[in-house]
Every structure is written in structure tokens, then in C-alpha cells.
Amino acid sequence: MQTTIAPSTNPIPGQYWQWRGHKVYYVQAGEKQLQRPPLLLVHGFGASTDHWRKNITGLCADFQVFAIDLLGFGRSAKPKLQYSGDLWRDQLRDFISEVIGEKTVLAGNSLGGYACLCVGAQCPDVVAGVVLLNSAGPFSESQGIQSQLQPPQNPLQQLLGKTVKWTFKQRLSQALLFQYVRQRWVIRRTLEKVYLDKTAITNQLVAEIQRPAYDQGALDVFVSVFSTPQGEKVDILLKQLNCPLLLLWGEADPWMKARERSQKFHQFYPQLTEYFITAGHCPHDEAPDQVNPLFRDWVLSII
């Protein structure tokens, strides 16, 4: 009979790892398990290791579990760099090699899911499997389809579009926008749009998302993430992937058309396993009682 630890929101003490001269924060729980791969949990945009507490405590009886703050987020350093999937891919690959020391199952939400897919596709020697929870990232054909659906712009629309883009490249505009989006009430309102179960949006959750946004360098990270060219397309990564893949979809996510994206994943990686969950963009935090057993059983099935 499997032992289950109830999901907890209590703080989990963490530590720092030096990577390329920068401090990277991570947490670790559970003992190393013979014949069972460790898990590495990777947060989405604006989140951190804090977002995985309910999963760490729910899974650490069965696995050694790590969660990491991507460079630029959470308690990790926020140097002025070009932030991209390639940077975070290298960070996760090196963390597995230097700290974990064996093939690992990577699980990522949203932006973190895209970073995990990059590792799985391009660094197969460190990966035992990949779990994507409402993963971000563009498919090759999305731009073409989008441009076909949109009517041609008239000269005024083109001018206004260029003006808006120019405005948001100005430092003052960037600072004002960042000042706005990191306000507690704006964070709460955003979460209310993407969480199906509003009771999961606690004061603690809002505070944990807001706190890193006031760290030195946070503005530069914000600007870089939204101005860096898109990374490798998801379909190209899936063609390179050669390990077990689990998709967990919060199907009430207004940012991701889960059923539509699901079809694209099936098209390029038909051997995947998949479940749809009654939740929004962050099913791991909103519905850990559904996510943790599915995650656990899938990992045990691939070893």
C-alpha cells in the first residue's frame, strides 16, 4: 500500500548552488530511492519553488524530489542577461549533472514546461522522462495560421502597431508596466483569471509571487523575457525527443487551449501519456490531489 503525505503549504528550507557565477536557489526533499529516478520540478513565469510545495510534500515519500528557481526568478540571482529557453536548458542540464548526479524526471509548468522540453529533447543523457503541465511554447505553424486568420491592416493600424511597439521598448514605459503588474491586487486578479478554484488563491500565494518582483534586477528580467526572440519550436523539440512524456492539462486554462494544443502534441509525439484535470493554468497547485497520484503512478510505470 502506498504511503501518501498530505499536500502542505509550509515553507521548505532551501539552499544555493553556484552556476556560471550566479546564485541559484533550490529545495530538496525525500531520500534517494534505488531503482526510482529523482524528480526535478520547474516553475512557470513569475513563480518559484514555492509553487511546488503541495507536490514536493505529496511526492517525497516515494521519490527524491528537487525544485529549482530558474535564473531570473524566485530566490535565484537576477543578472542582466538575455533570458531564453537555451539559458534555462543549460541551467537545468548542469544542475542535474552537478547536483542530482543521475538521470532525472523533469516536470515543468508553463514556461518551465518549455524549458524542461528543451532539456529532454536536446540533453537526453540527463533525462529519464518529461512531465509537462500546461506547457508554453510555440508550434511552427501557429504564426502562419494566425496571419491567415487576421484581416490585412490598414496604414493607420500599422502605424499604431509600430507606435505601441516603440513605446514599450522605452525604459520608462517598461518600468511603469512592471510597476503595475507587480502590484498585489493585479497579481490576484491575474490569478483569478487562470485558476478555476478561487479558494486556491491565498494571500500566501500572492505574496510569494510578488516578493521576487521587488528584487534587484527583476525589471531587466521582465524586459528580457518579453523581448528575447522565441526559442526552438515545440514540434521541432518533440521530433528530437526520445523519452517517456506525460502531459497533464488543466483544461479550464484560458491562456492555453488545452484540447487544441493536445492534438498538436499527439501529432508530433503520439506515444505520450495524457490526462485532463478540472483546473486552470497551474493544475499542480490548484489540484495537487489529482496531479500527485497521476504523476507518481506514471513515473513508477516507466522504470
DRENDODO-247347 format. One record per residue: residue in one letter; x, y, z of N, C-alpha, C, O in turn. Coordinates in steps of 0.1 Angstrom, whole numbers, plus 5000, padded with zeros to 4 digits. Layout:
<nuvos>
AXYZXYZXYZXYZ
...
</nuvos>
This chain:
<nuvos>
M500949885000500050005000500950125000501850135008
Q500650224991501450344990501150435002500050455006
T502250495007502150605017501950735010502650765000
T501050815015500850945010500951055020500351045031
I501751155017501851265027500951385022500951415010
A500051435030499151535026499851655021500951695027
P499451715010500051835005500151945016499151965024
S501252015016501452115026501852255020502452255009
T501552365026502052495022503052555031503452665030
N503552465040504652515049505952535042506252465032
P506652645045507952665038508952545039508952475049
I509652525028510652415028511952475027512252555017
P512852455036514152525036514952485023514852365019
G515652575018516452555005517852595007518352625018
Q518552584996520052614996520452674982519552674973
Y521652714981522152774969523152694962523952624968
W523152704949524152634940524752744931523952824926
Q526052744930526652844921526752804907527252694904
W526152884898526152844884526552964875525953064875
R527652944868528253054860528353184867528153294862
G528753174880529053294888527753344895527853454901
H526653284893525353334899524753234909524953114908
K524153284919523453204929522153154924521253234920
V521953024925520752954920520152884932520752804939
Y518852914935518152854947517452724943516852714933
Y517552634952516752504950516352444964516952474974
V515352364964514952284976515052134972514952094961
Q515152064983515351914981514651844993514651895004
A513951744989513151664999513151514996513251484984
G513051435006512951295003514351225002515351294999
E514451095003515651025003515850964989514950934981
K517150944985517450884972516850744972516950664982
Q516150714961515450584960516150494950516350534938
L516550374954517150274944516050244934514950214937
Q516450234921515550204910514450304907513650274899
R514550414914513550524911514250654908515050694916
P513950714897514650834893514250954902513050954907
P515151044905514751164912513851254903513751234891
L513151344909512251444902512851584903513351614914
L512751664893513151804893511951884888511451874877
L511451974897510252054894510552194890511452254897
V510052244879510452374874509152464872508252424865
H509252574878508052664879507852744866508652734857
G506752814865506452894854506853044856507453074866
F506453124846506853264846506353334859505153324862
G507153404866506753484878506653394891506453454901
A506753264889506653174901508053134906509053194902
S508053034915509352994921509152854927508052784925
T510152804934510052674941508852674950508252564953
D508452784955507252794965506052734958505152684965
H505852744945504652704938504552554938503452504935
W505552474942505552334942505452264955505552144956
R505252344966505252284979504252174981504552064987
K503052184975502052084977502451954970502051844973
N503251964960503751854952504951784958505151664958
I505851874963507051824970506651734982507151624983
T505751784990505351715002504551594998504451495006
G503851594987503051484983503751374976503251264975
L504951404971505751304963507051254970507651154966
C507451324980508851294986508851164994509951124997
A507751104997507750975003508150864993508650764997
D507950894981508150794970509450824962509950734955
F509850944962510950994953511851094960511351164969
Q513051104956513851224960513351334950513351314938
V513051444956512351554949513251684950513551724961
F513551744939514151874938513251974931512451934923
A513252094936512652204928513652324927514452344937
I513652394916514652494914514052624909513052624902
D514752734913514352864908515152894895516352894896
L514552904884515252944872515953074874515553164882
L517153094868517853214869516953324864516253324854
G516853434873515953544870514653544877513853634877
F514453434885513153414892513353374906514453324910
G512253384914512353334928513453394936513753514936
R514153314943515353354951516653344944517753364950
S516653304931517853294923518253434919517453534920
A519553444915520053574911519353624898518753554891
K519353754896518653824885519653914877519454034877
P520753854872521753934864521153984851520053934847
K521754084846521354134833521854044822523054054818
L520953964817521353864806520253854796519153914798
Q520453784785519353754776518753624781519353514779
Y517553634786516853514791516153444780515453504772
S516353314780515753234769515753084773516253044784
G515053004765514952864767516352804767516552704775
D517252854759518552794758519352814772519952724776
L519152934778519852964790519352864801520152804808
W517952854802517452774813517652624810517752544819
R517652584797518052444794519452414799519652304805
D520352504797521752474802521752474817522552394823
Q521052564823520952564838520452434844521052374853
L519352384838518752264843519652144840519852054848
R520252134828521152024825522352024834522751914839
D522952134837524152144846523752114860524552044868
F522552154864522052124878521951964880522351914890
I521351904870521151754871522551694871522751604879
S523451734863524851674862525651704875526251604880
E525551824880526451864891525851834905526551804914
V524551854906523951834920523151704921523351634931
I522351674912521551544913522351424910522351324918
G523151424899524051324896523551194890524251094889
E522351194885521751084878520551124869520051234871
K520251044860519051074851517851104859517551044869
T517151214855516051274863514851284855514851304843
V513651274861512451314855512151464857512051504869
L512051534847511851684847510351714846509651654837
A509851794854508451834853508351984854508952054863
G507652044844507552194843506152244840505452184833
N505852354846504652424844504852554835505752624837
S504052564824504052684816505452714810505952624803
L506052824813507452854808508452744813509352704805
G508252694825509152584830508952454822509952384821
G507752434817507552314809508352324796508852224791
Y508352444790509152464778510552444780511252374772
A511152494792512552474795512852324797513852274792
C511852254803512052104805512052034792512851934790
L511152074783511152004770512452024762512951934755
C513052144763514352174757515352084763516152024755
V515352054776516351964781516151824776517051754772
G514851784777514551644773514951614758515451514755
A514751714750514951704735516451714732516951644724
Q517151804739518551844735519651794744520851794741
C519251734756520251684765519751544771519551534783
P519551454762518951324766519651244776519151164783
D520951274777521851194786521551224801521951144810
V520751324804520451354818519051334822518551364833
V518151294812516751294814516151144813516451074804
A515351114824514650984824513250994819512650894815
G512651114819511351144814510951284816511651364823
V509951334809509451474809507951474812507151404807
V507651564822506151594825505951734822506551824828
L504951764814504551904810503151934816502251864813
L503052044824501852084829501452224823502052324826
N500552224813500152344806501352414801501552534804
S502152344794503452394789503252504779502452494770
A504152594779504252704770505052664758505652564758
G505152754748506052734737505252734724504152674723
P505752794713505052804700505352684691506352614692
F504352644683504452544673504752624660504452734658
S505452554651505952614638504852684630504952794625
E503652614629502652664620501752764626500952824619
S501952794639500952884646501053024640499953094639
Q502253074637502353214631501653214618500953314615
G501853114609501253114596499753114597499053194590
I499153034606497753024608497153154613496153204608
Q497853214623497453334628497353444618496453524617
S498453454610498453564600497453544589496953644583
Q497053414586496053394576494653434581493753474574
L494453424595493153454600492853604602491753644602
Q493953674604493853824606493653894593494453874584
P492753984592492554074580493754164579494354194588
P494054204566495154294564494954424572493854484573
Q496054484577495954604585496054724575496654724565
N495254824578495354954570496555034575497055004586
P496955134568498155214572498055264586499155274593
L496855314590496755374604497055264614497755284624
Q496455144612496655034622498154994622498654974633
Q498854994611500254964610501055064618501955034625
L500755194616501455294623501255284638502155304646
L499955264643499655254657500355134663500855144674
G500455024655501154904660502554934662503154894672
K503255004653504655034654504855134666505855124673
T503955224668504055324678503955254692504755284701
V503055154693502955084706504155004709504655004720
K504754934698505954854700507154944704507854914713
W507255064698508255154701508155204715509155214723
T506855234719506655284733507155184743507755224753
F506755054741507154964751508554914751509054834759
K509354974741510754954741511555054749512755054752
Q510755164753511355274761511455234776510555174781
R512555274782512755224796511655274805511255204814
L511255394804510255454813508955374812508255334822
S508555334799507355264797507455124803506555074809
Q508655064801508854924807508754934822508154844828
A509355034828509355044843507955064848507555014858
L507155154841505755174845504955054844504155024853
L505054974833504354854831504654754842503854684848
F505954734845506454644855505954684869505554604877
Q505954814872505454864884503954824886503554794897
Y503254834875501854794875501654644878500854614887
V502254564870501954424870502454354883501954244887
R503354414891503754354903502954404915503354364927
Q501954484913501054524925500354404929499854314921
R500154394942499454274948498054254942497654134939
W497254354940495954344935495954294921495054224916
V496954334913497054294899497454144898496854074890
I498354104907498753964907497453874911497253774905
R496753924921495553844925494553844914493953734911
R494353954907493353954896493753864885492953794878
T495053864882495553774871495353624875494953544867
L495653594888495453454892494053414892493653304888
E493153504895491653474894491253444880490253374878
K491953494870491553464856492053324852491353264844
V493153274858493653154854493553034863493952924860
Y493053054875492652954885491152924884490353014885
L490852794883489352764883488852764897487752824900
D489652714907489252714921489852834928491052834931
K489052934930489553064935490053044950490753124954
T489552944957490052924971491552894972492152904982
A492052844960493552814960494352944959495552934961
I493753054956494453184956494553244969493653324973
T495553214977495753254991496553384991497253414982
N496553455003497453565005498853525004499753594999
Q499153405008500553345008500953334993502053364990
L500153274985500453264971500753394964501753414957
V499853494966500053624961501353684966502153744958
A501653674979502853734984504153664979505153734976
E504053534976505253464971505553494957506653494952
I504553534949504753574935505253724935506053754927
Q504753804944505053944944506553964949507254054944
R506953894959508253924966509453924956510154024957
P509653824947510853834939510753954929511853994924
A509554004926509454114916510054244922510154344914
Y510354244934511054364940512554344942513154434948
D513054234938514454204939515254294929514654334918
Q516454324932517354404922517454324910517754204910
G517254384898517454314885516154254880516054214869
A515054264888513754194883513254264871512654194862
L513354394870512854474858513554424846512954404835
D514854414846515654364835515254224830515254204818
V514954144840514554004836513154014829513053954819
F512254094834510954114828511054154814510454104805
V511854264812512054314798512654214789512254194778
S513754144794514454044785513553934781513553894769
V512753874791511853764787510853804776510553724767
F510353924776509353964766510054024754509254054744
S511354044753511954094741512853994734513254024723
T513253884741514153794735513453714724512253684725
P514053684713513453614702512953474707513553414716
Q511853424701511353294705512453184703513253194693
G512353084711513352974710512852874700511952894692
E513452754701513152644692511652614693511052614704
K511052584682509552554682509352414688510152324688
V508152404694507852284702507852154693508252054697
D507252174681507252054672508652004668508851884667
I509552094667510952054664511551984676512251884675
L511252034688511751964700511151834702511851734706
L509851814699509251684700509851584690509951464693
K510251634678510851544669512251494674512651384670
Q512851574682514151534688514051454701514951384705
L512851454707512651384720512651234718512051184709
N513251164728513251024727513150964742513950874745
C512151014750512050964763510550964766509751024759
P510150894777508650904781508251044784508951124789
L506951074779506451204780505051194786504151124781
L504751274797503451284803502951424802503651524805
L501751444797501051574796499951574807499051494807
L499951674815498951704825498351844822498951944823
W497051844818496451964813495352014823494451934827
G495552134828494352194835493552254824493852354817
E492352184821491652214809490852344809490252384799
A490752404821490052534822490952654820490552764823
D492152634815493152734814492752824802492752784791
P492552954805492153044794493353094786493153144775
W494553064790495753104783496152994773496753024762
M495752874776496152764767494852694763494052654771
K494652674750493552594745494052444746494552394737
A493752384758494352254761494052154751494952074746
R492752144747492452034737493052054724493451964717
E493152184720493852214707495352184707495852114698
R495952234718497452204719497652054721498652004716
S496851984728496951844729497051774716497851684714
Q496151814707496251744693497551764686498051674680
K498151884688499451914682500551824688501351774681
F500551814702501451724708501351584703502351514701
H500051534702499851394697500351384683500851274679
Q500251484675500651484661502151454660502651374651
F502951524669504351514668505051414678506151384676
Y504251364687504751264697503651174701503151184713
P503151084693501951014695502050914707501050864712
Q503250884711503450784722503350844736503650774746
L502950964737502851034750501650974758500750904753
T501651004771500550974781499951104785500651204786
E498651114787497951244789496751234798496051134797
Y496551334806495351344814494851484814495651584814
F493551504815492951634816492351644830491751554835
I492651764836492351784850491351904851491552004844
T490451904861489552014863490252124871490152124883
A490952204863491752314869492152404858491852394847
G492852514862493252614853494752604849495152484846
H495452714848496752714842497852644851498852604846
C497552634864498552574873497952454880497752464893
P497652344874496952234880497752174892497052124901
H499052184892499852124903499552194916499552124926
D499352324915499052404927497552404931497152394942
E496752404920495252414923494652274926493752274934
A495152174920494552034922495651934925495751834918
P496451954935497551854938497051714941497751614939
D495851704947495251574950494951494937494851374938
Q494851564926494651494913496051474906496351364901
V496851574907498151574899499151474906499751394898
N499351484919500351394925500151244922501151184919
P498951184924498851044921499151014906499750904904
L498651094897498951074883500451074880500950994873
F501051174886502551194884503251074890504151014883
R502951034902503650924909503450794901504450724898
D502250764897501950634891502650624877503150524873
W502650744870503350744857504850724858505450644850
V505450784868506950764869507250614873508150564868
L506350564882506650424885506350324873506950214873
S505550374864505250284852506350284842506450204833
I507250394842508250404832509650344836510550344828
I509750304849511050254853511150104851512250044855
</nuvos>
